[in-house]
Amino acid sequence: MKINTFFAVPAVVLASQFVNAQSVDQKLNPIVQSFVNETNNHSQLEDMAFELLDGIGPRLVGTPEMLQSNEWTANKLKSWGIDANLQQFGTWKGWQRGTTHVDMVYPRTKTLSATQLAWSPATKKAVEAEVIVLPKVSSKAEFDKWLPSVKGKIVLMAQYQKIGRSDEQIKEFATPELYEKLKAEKEQAAKDFRDYVKNIGYDNNTLPEALEKAGAAGIAISNWTGIMGANRIFGAKTSKISMIDIDVEDYGMLYRMAEKGSKPRIKIDAQSKVLPEAKTFNTVGMIKGSEKPNEYVILSAHLDSWDGAQGATDNGTGVLTMLETMRILKKYYPNPKRTIVVGLWGSEEQGLNGSRGFVADNPEIIKGTQAVFNQDNGTGRVVNIAGQGFVKSYDYIGKWLNAVPKNVRDHIKTDFPGMPGGGGSDHASFVAAGVPGFSLSSLNWGYFGYTWHTTKDTYDKIVFDEVKNNVILTATLAYMASEDPEFTSRERRTMPENDKGEIAKWPELKEPRRDSKDYK
């Protein structure tokens, strides 16, 4: 999932529950009741999570594990009698993660908590070198004069964090005066570092390239989330030398030692493999419609992940939700009126490439799509569904939600007509094409600070009771959308002014990135 704030416009209408007057003793549609019973009594979520997250692991685009997950999901669908195949949408640079071992060897010995970034070059053999920090200069000329001194050194490139405690913990224990003081100091330090990088004439992409070109032996960063123990792992910006991320505690220790003249040395042994160009796929499964086979209800989740951990909540939980939903639909609703499609997308993390590829490559399906339901933000129960800018979305979403069990529906707030998603997750690919695509937005459960793209996005962070809630919701919405006698309206709202006084525009329909050329 990518965080996007393009359409941060206040909601036009906020509705809490559609049918508060409905009896607590809600009598469910028998098909919906079968969804509830199967989900609660015969769930396969935990077994599938084990196979996907423990067995296959993280699913970085271009890796053998990504292909393995495509094949696993297709085979799982086929085992339930669902037609499934892999649809290629492009290629990506091939790579496979190996082990990362980093030790401080001087002035004392300590094994450090670190990992290589995605697509990082391997060290081939362990690299041992002195660690240095960026110089205290204020111009590009001064910095470029310093650059030759990095030759043979490992450079600490990230901001130093003076305090490695979360803001929540500081707020809990500090006096109000101390909290405000520390908060102001932290904000100032972040601003000073941003200004520093700007003043020396580089950015997060060009600075590693300059250090590598100048002969650095390696580059270390610490992309700390602000939550104790959690660092974000993205892609390396080097082509020949290893680029690693070090946990905030060890990074801070090295930084202080280097700054105070202790000349610490570390040894990096980062193993990985550069592989041939890899094909990139979406896994697509279909339950053919019995009455309107050329109209479609699409269940959407991205299968790929970053690979600092297992990709459990981004987006293993979304994948598990959609797989379990398809299993249950096939068992209890095997002859839907409309064709029900599950799309498990590749390369979402690099710009919604898989879903954009599907939209571009399947115009007839897009033309006949009734609705898309996308899930991509963690393990929590769904608590928000917005209308994505479609004027009549209240009419059909409201009607479909009426069939959802009350204990599931009552948690959900709605926003109609809402604003169109601008690129945060895969529903935006469909919205840009004018297709009603809806994000089933989940309760946070510490997602953005703790698990989103971090080293802590692991199986144990899944709350399976919450995921079951989402399976019941998704299965019911898919059933109702399939049964609805009316085809959904695609009428778009009148767009309001943005914060600059300009009329906001509907998101642009974009082509997918079909390969990794020039990707940074």
Residue pairs with C-beta under 8 A, 6 or more apart in sequence:
1 302
1 314
1 315
1 348
1 349
1 376
1 377
1 424
1 425
1 452
2 348
2 349
2 351
2 352
2 423
2 424
2 425
3 424
3 448
3 452
4 421
4 422
4 423
4 424
4 428
6 422
6 423
6 507
7 419
7 420
7 421
7 422
7 504
7 507
8 499
9 419
9 496
9 498
9 504
11 386
11 415
11 418
12 415
12 416
12 417
12 418
12 493
12 496
13 394
13 415
13 416
13 417
14 413
14 414
14 415
15 394
15 413
15 414
15 415
15 416
16 413
16 414
17 409
17 410
17 412
18 398
18 401
18 402
18 409
18 414
19 402
19 409
22 402
22 406
24 406
26 405
26 406
28 36
28 403
28 405
29 403
31 332
31 333
31 479
32 403
32 404
32 405
32 475
32 476
32 479
34 328
34 332
35 328
35 332
35 471
35 472
35 475
35 476
35 479
36 405
36 472
38 328
38 331
38 332
39 324
39 328
39 468
39 471
39 472
39 475
40 468
43 324
43 464
43 468
43 471
44 324
44 327
45 320
45 324
45 464
45 467
45 468
45 471
46 464
48 76
48 320
48 323
48 324
49 312
49 316
49 320
49 459
49 462
49 464
50 459
51 72
52 69
52 72
52 316
52 319
52 320
53 310
53 311
53 312
53 316
53 458
53 459
54 310
54 459
56 65
56 68
56 69
56 72
57 65
57 307
57 310
58 65
58 97
58 305
58 306
58 307
58 308
58 309
58 310
58 311
59 65
59 66
59 69
59 303
59 304
59 305
59 307
59 311
60 66
60 95
60 97
60 118
60 304
60 305
60 306
60 307
61 92
61 278
61 280
61 304
61 346
61 347
61 349
61 350
61 353
62 92
62 93
62 94
62 95
62 119
62 275
62 278
62 280
62 516
63 94
63 95
63 96
63 97
63 275
63 278
63 307
64 96
64 275
64 278
65 96
65 307
66 278
66 280
66 303
66 304
66 346
67 278
67 279
67 281
69 303
70 86
70 281
70 282
70 283
70 303
70 344
70 346
71 86
73 84
73 283
73 303
73 319
73 323
73 344
74 84
74 85
74 86
74 283
74 285
75 84
76 323
77 83
77 84
77 283
77 285
77 323
77 326
77 342
78 84
80 326
80 327
80 330
80 331
81 330
82 285
82 286
82 287
82 326
82 330
82 342
83 285
83 286
83 287
83 288
84 283
84 284
84 285
84 286
85 283
85 284
86 281
86 282
86 283
86 284
87 281
87 282
87 284
87 357
87 358
87 361
88 279
88 280
88 281
89 280
89 281
89 282
89 346
89 347
89 353
89 354
89 357
89 358
89 361
89 512
89 514
90 279
90 280
90 347
90 353
90 357
90 512
90 513
90 514
90 515
91 277
91 278
91 279
91 280
91 514
91 515
91 516
92 277
92 278
92 280
92 347
92 350
92 515
92 516
93 119
93 274
93 277
93 278
93 516
93 519
94 274
94 275
94 276
94 277
94 278
95 118
95 119
95 272
95 273
95 274
95 275
96 272
96 273
96 275
97 116
97 118
97 272
97 307
98 122
98 270
98 271
98 272
98 273
99 269
99 270
99 271
100 114
100 115
100 116
100 244
100 268
100 269
100 270
100 271
101 111
101 126
101 268
101 269
101 270
102 111
102 112
102 114
102 244
102 246
102 266
102 267
102 268
102 269
102 270
103 109
103 110
103 111
103 112
103 266
103 267
104 110
104 111
104 112
104 250
104 253
104 254
104 264
104 265
104 266
105 128
105 265
105 266
105 267
106 263
106 264
106 265
107 257
107 262
107 263
107 264
110 250
112 246
112 247
112 250
112 254
112 266
113 246
113 247
113 249
113 250
114 220
114 244
114 245
114 246
114 247
114 250
114 268
115 233
115 244
115 245
115 308
115 455
116 236
116 242
116 243
116 244
116 245
116 270
116 272
117 221
117 233
117 234
117 235
117 236
117 243
117 244
117 245
118 233
118 234
118 235
118 236
118 306
118 307
119 235
119 236
120 236
120 238
120 242
120 243
120 244
120 270
120 272
121 236
121 238
121 239
121 240
121 241
121 242
121 243
121 272
121 274
122 242
122 270
122 271
122 272
122 273
122 274
123 218
123 242
123 268
123 269
123 270
123 271
125 269
126 267
126 268
126 269
127 154
127 217
127 218
127 242
127 267
127 268
127 269
128 265
128 266
128 267
128 268
129 152
129 153
129 154
129 217
129 218
129 265
129 266
130 152
130 153
130 154
130 263
130 264
130 265
131 153
131 154
131 155
131 156
131 220
131 254
131 257
131 258
131 263
131 264
131 265
131 266
132 149
132 150
132 153
132 154
132 155
132 156
132 258
133 155
133 156
133 160
133 255
133 258
133 259
134 155
134 156
134 157
134 196
135 142
135 143
135 146
137 143
137 146
137 200
138 196
138 199
138 200
139 199
139 200
139 201
140 199
140 200
140 201
140 202
142 200
143 200
143 201
143 202
144 201
147 210
147 211
147 214
148 214
148 215
150 211
150 214
150 215
150 216
151 214
151 215
151 216
152 215
152 216
152 217
153 216
153 217
154 216
154 217
154 218
154 219
154 220
154 266
154 268
155 211
155 216
155 218
155 219
155 220
156 220
156 221
156 251
156 254
156 255
156 258
157 207
157 208
157 211
157 219
157 220
157 221
158 220
158 221
158 222
158 223
158 251
159 189
159 190
159 193
160 189
160 251
160 252
160 255
160 256
160 259
161 222
161 224
161 248
161 251
161 252
162 185
162 186
162 189
162 252
163 170
163 182
163 186
164 224
164 228
164 248
164 249
164 252
165 228
166 226
166 227
166 228
166 449
167 183
167 226
169 228
170 179
170 182
170 183
171 179
174 182
197 203
197 204
197 207
200 207
202 210
204 237
205 237
205 520
207 237
208 219
208 236
208 237
208 238
208 243
209 237
209 238
211 219
212 219
212 238
212 239
212 240
212 241
216 241
217 241
218 241
218 242
218 243
218 244
218 268
219 238
219 241
219 242
219 243
219 244
220 243
220 244
220 245
220 246
220 251
220 254
220 266
221 243
221 244
221 245
221 246
221 251
222 231
222 245
222 246
222 247
222 248
222 251
222 252
223 231
223 232
223 233
223 234
223 245
224 230
224 231
224 247
224 248
224 251
225 231
225 232
225 449
225 450
225 454
226 449
227 446
227 449
227 450
227 456
229 247
229 455
229 456
230 449
230 450
230 451
230 454
230 455
230 456
231 245
231 247
231 248
231 308
231 454
231 455
232 245
232 306
232 308
232 452
232 453
232 454
232 455
233 245
233 306
233 307
233 308
233 309
233 453
233 454
233 455
234 306
234 453
235 520
236 242
236 243
237 243
237 520
242 268
242 270
244 268
244 270
245 308
246 254
247 455
254 264
254 266
257 263
257 264
258 264
277 515
280 346
280 347
280 353
280 354
281 346
281 354
282 303
282 343
282 344
282 345
282 346
282 354
282 355
282 357
282 358
283 303
283 342
283 343
283 344
284 341
284 342
284 343
284 344
284 358
285 326
285 341
285 342
286 339
286 340
286 341
286 342
287 326
287 329
287 330
287 334
287 336
287 339
287 340
288 339
289 295
289 296
289 336
289 337
289 338
289 339
289 340
289 482
290 335
290 336
290 337
291 337
291 338
292 337
292 338
292 339
293 338
293 339
294 339
294 364
294 368
295 338
295 339
295 368
295 369
295 370
295 487
296 338
296 339
296 340
296 341
296 365
296 368
296 369
296 370
297 336
297 338
297 339
297 340
297 341
297 369
297 370
297 371
297 372
297 373
297 478
297 481
297 482
298 340
298 341
298 342
298 343
298 365
298 369
298 371
298 372
298 373
298 430
298 437
299 322
299 325
299 326
299 340
299 341
299 342
299 343
299 372
299 373
299 474
299 478
300 322
300 342
300 343
300 345
300 355
300 372
300 373
300 374
300 375
300 426
300 427
300 430
300 437
301 315
301 318
301 319
301 321
301 322
301 343
301 344
301 345
301 374
301 375
301 376
301 426
302 315
302 318
302 319
302 344
302 345
302 346
302 348
302 349
302 354
302 355
302 376
302 425
302 426
303 315
303 319
303 344
303 345
303 346
303 354
304 311
304 345
304 346
304 347
304 348
304 349
304 354
305 311
305 314
305 315
305 316
305 349
305 457
306 314
306 349
306 453
308 453
308 454
308 455
308 457
309 451
309 454
309 455
309 456
309 457
309 458
310 316
310 457
310 458
310 459
311 457
312 379
312 451
312 457
312 458
312 459
312 461
312 462
313 377
313 378
313 379
313 445
313 447
313 451
313 452
313 457
313 461
313 462
314 376
314 377
314 378
314 447
314 451
314 452
314 453
314 457
315 348
315 375
315 376
316 462
317 375
317 378
317 379
317 462
317 467
317 470
318 374
318 375
318 376
319 344
320 467
321 375
321 467
321 470
321 471
321 474
322 342
322 344
322 375
322 474
323 342
323 344
324 467
324 471
325 342
325 471
325 474
325 475
325 478
326 340
326 342
328 471
328 475
329 336
329 340
329 475
329 478
329 479
333 479
333 482
336 478
336 479
336 482
336 483
337 482
337 483
338 370
338 481
338 482
340 478
340 482
341 365
343 354
343 355
343 358
343 426
345 352
345 353
345 354
345 355
345 358
345 426
346 353
346 354
347 353
347 354
347 512
347 513
348 354
348 355
348 376
348 425
348 426
349 453
350 513
350 516
350 519
351 423
351 512
351 513
352 423
352 425
352 426
352 428
352 429
352 510
352 512
353 512
353 513
353 514
354 426
354 512
355 426
355 429
355 430
356 429
356 510
356 511
356 512
357 512
357 514
358 365
358 429
359 366
359 429
359 430
359 432
359 433
359 435
359 509
360 511
360 512
366 430
366 433
366 435
369 430
369 435
369 436
370 436
370 481
370 482
370 484
370 487
370 488
371 396
371 436
371 437
371 438
371 477
371 481
371 488
372 427
372 430
372 435
372 436
372 437
372 438
373 438
373 440
373 474
373 477
373 478
373 481
374 425
374 426
374 427
374 437
374 438
374 439
374 440
375 382
375 439
375 440
375 442
375 470
375 474
376 425
376 426
376 439
377 425
377 439
377 441
377 442
377 447
378 442
378 443
378 444
378 445
378 447
378 451
378 452
379 442
379 445
379 447
379 461
379 462
379 463
379 466
379 467
380 442
380 443
380 444
380 445
380 447
380 463
380 466
381 408
381 411
381 442
381 443
381 466
381 469
381 470
382 411
382 412
382 440
382 441
382 442
382 443
382 469
382 470
382 473
383 411
383 412
383 413
383 441
383 442
383 443
384 412
384 413
384 414
384 415
384 439
384 441
385 397
385 401
385 412
385 413
385 414
385 415
385 438
385 439
385 440
385 441
386 414
386 415
386 416
386 418
386 419
386 438
386 439
386 441
387 393
387 394
387 397
387 414
387 415
387 416
387 417
387 418
387 438
388 417
388 418
388 419
388 420
388 421
388 427
388 431
388 436
388 437
388 438
388 439
389 417
389 418
389 419
389 420
389 431
389 492
389 493
389 495
389 506
390 417
390 418
390 436
390 488
390 489
390 490
390 491
390 492
390 493
391 417
391 489
391 491
391 492
391 493
392 488
392 489
392 491
393 416
393 417
393 418
393 436
393 438
394 414
394 416
394 417
395 489
396 481
396 484
396 486
396 488
396 489
397 414
397 416
397 438
398 414
399 480
399 484
400 476
400 477
400 480
400 481
400 484
401 409
401 412
401 414
401 477
403 476
403 479
403 480
404 472
404 473
404 476
404 477
405 472
405 476
408 469
408 472
408 473
408 476
409 473
411 443
411 469
412 473
417 493
419 504
420 428
420 431
420 432
420 492
420 506
420 507
421 427
421 428
421 431
421 437
421 439
421 507
422 428
422 507
423 507
424 439
425 439
426 437
427 437
427 438
427 439
428 437
428 507
429 437
430 436
430 437
431 437
431 507
432 506
432 507
432 508
432 509
432 510
433 509
434 490
434 492
435 490
436 488
436 490
440 470
440 473
440 474
442 466
442 470
443 466
445 461
445 463
445 466
450 456
450 461
451 457
451 461
481 488
492 506
495 503
495 504
495 505
495 506
496 503
496 504
497 503
497 504
498 504
513 519
